[in-house]
């Protein structure tokens, strides 16, 4: 159970496009963040990931573990209101890794009052990237329109792990467990870390999906002997 600090208000994110299905956000502060746990680093390497730094590795780990892309921003590098919107014609962004791309007016971005921070669902920008000196973070887990993400990723030639997952049009309900997991792991990494309240923009919650299956099929597949009650 995560203990929240009510003194850390939830970050408010303005959503200005119907292409956004869900946005979860939470603030975490700490005096610093430790190195990646060995188990996390080993598992990232095992699935072809590339360990970078503690918090960044945690966000990648959550994506591989749960299938839901997440992103972490350095809150101190964000100026004013955060908005998920379509890019303005002619806007550009420097991505993580240094590449600068020019954006079209139908491409989704997460932006502050200065400009884009992130190509939504595809890749984060360099300006609010988490570094060794970051102390105040904004954690996000979102769900975006799959067609929009696919079109933007191909036009910009950014075929990222996150984009591939959004292209598969998975459930927006997955953002909740991913945010919980991300919060838990970042709190473990932070020294004196505190987690704030949760922002959850979810205008059209998805109803639970019912899946019919034969319990005996589980035992046949796993070689187990679970009873119906255990299942």
N, C-alpha and C positions, 0 to 999 in steps of 0.2 A: 504493500500500500504506500503510495507516494504522499508524503507530507508536504502540503502546499503552504507557501508564505503569502498570506492575504495582502501583505504590504506591496507585493509585486503584482501590479495590475496586468491584466491580459493585454497584449498588444492588439490594437484595433486595426483591422485591415479592410480597406474599402474595396468592394468588388464591383467593377464597372463593365463587366461583359457577361453575357449569358453562357459563355463557353466554360465557365467555372462551375463545377458541380459541388465542390466542397473545399473549404480552407480551414485548417486547424493551425493554431499558433500559440506558442507559450514562451515566456521569457525565463531564462536561467542566468543567474549571476554567480560568480565564484572568484576567489583570489587567484586562481590559476587552474589549469587543467593538465592532468598527468599524461603519461605515455599510453599508447594503446596496450591493453592487456594482451599477453602472449597468445591466449586462445583465440581472440578476435583476429589478431594479425595472421595466425596460422590458417584460420578458416578463410580469410580473405584471399590469401595466396592459393589455397586449395581450389577455389572456384575461379581463379584467373584474375582476381582483384590486385590492385597495386597500392599497398599501404602508404599513406602520405603523412598524416599527423593524427594525434589522438581523436579529436572531435570529428574530423573529416572521416577517419576510418570507421568511427561508430556509425555515422550516417550511412556510409556505404554498406556496412555490415547489416544494418536494419533492412535496407532494401533487398539484399540477397537473402536474408533470413525469412522475411515476411512477404516479399514481392511488391511492397509499396515504396516507391521512391520518397525520400524525405530530404529536406535541405536545412542547413543551419547558416544564419547570417550573423555577422558581427554587428550588434545593435548600435554600437558607438559610431559606426560608419554610415548609418542611415540618417538622412535628413528629413524630418517632418513625417507626414502621413505616408503610409505604405498603401499602394493601390495595385490591384491586379486589373490590367486593362489591355487594350490593343495598342500596339506601338504607333507612334506618330510617324508619318512618312518622313524618311530621311534620318530618323534616330539611329544611333549605333551603340554598341556595347562592347567593352573589352571583357572577354570571357576568361574563366580560369584557364591558365596555360598561356595567356597572352594574346590570343587571336582576337582581332577586332572584326565584328561583322556588322553590316548595315541591315537594318530591319525594314520590312514592309509594313504597311498599315493594317494588314490582316493577321499579324503575328502577335501572340500573347506575350506579355511581359509582366514581371513583378517589379514595380518601380517605386521610388520615393519622389520627393519634390524636385530633385536634381535631374533624375532620369532613370533608365532601366537598371535594375540590380540583377536580373535573372531572366533568361529566356524560358518562360514558364513550361515546366515539364520536361525540359531538355538539358540545359546546363546553366550553372550559376555564373555570375559575373565576378570580376576581380575586385571591384571597389569595396564590397562588403564581405569579402572572403574571410573566413576564420583563420587567424594566425596565432603564433605563440604568445603574442601580447594581448589577445582577445580576452575579455573578462565578462562582458555582458552579451549574451547570445539570444537570438530569436530562433526557436525551433519551429519548423513548418512541415505539415503533411497535407498534401492537396490532391484533388482529383480534377483533371481537365478533359475537355472534349477530345476524344481520340483522333478524330479526323483532322482537327486543327493542329494537334501536336505532330501527327505524321507528315502533314503537308509542310509545316515549318521546318521540321528536322531534315527533310529531303531537300528543300530549297536552300537551306544553309549548309548542307552536307555535314550535319551533326547527328550521326547515328549512334546515340549514347545508350547506355544501359537503361537509364530512366525513360528516354523516349520510347524505346522498344516496349517497355512495360505499359506505358500509357496508351500506346497504339493498340494494345490487346484489349482495351476497353473493360478493365476489371472494375469490380464493385467499389463505389465510393465509401462503403462501410469499412473497407480495409484501412482507411486513414486513422480511425480511432485506435485500434490495437498498435499500429505503427507509432503513433505519437506517444502512447504509453510506454512502449519499449524504448524508444529514443530517449524519453525523459529519464527513465530508470538508468540507462547506461551512461548518459552524460552526467547525471548526478553522482554516479559512482566514480567518474573520472575527475570531477571537480573538487577542489579543495575548499571546504566551507561552502559548498554549493547550495543555492536556494532556488526552488522552482516556483513560478508564479501561477496565477489562474489561467484557465484555458479559454481561448477564443475559438468559437466553432461556428462558421458560416455553413449552413447545410439547409438550403431552402426547400429541397425536395428529397427528404430521406428515403432511401430504398427500403422496401419491405423485406423481411427475412426471406431467404430462398429455401424452400423445402426440397430436400433430396431424398428420394425413396431408394432404399437398398436393402438387401437381405443380410442380416447380421452374420449368417454363416459364411457369407462371402469374405468377411474380414478375416475370419480364422483360416479360411482356405488360402488367402493371399499372404497372411503374415505367419502362418504356422502356429497360431495361438489357439487358446481354448476359452475365449472370453464368453461369459454368459450375456443374455440379453440385458440384464440389470446393469452389468458393468459397462456395456456399450452405451 
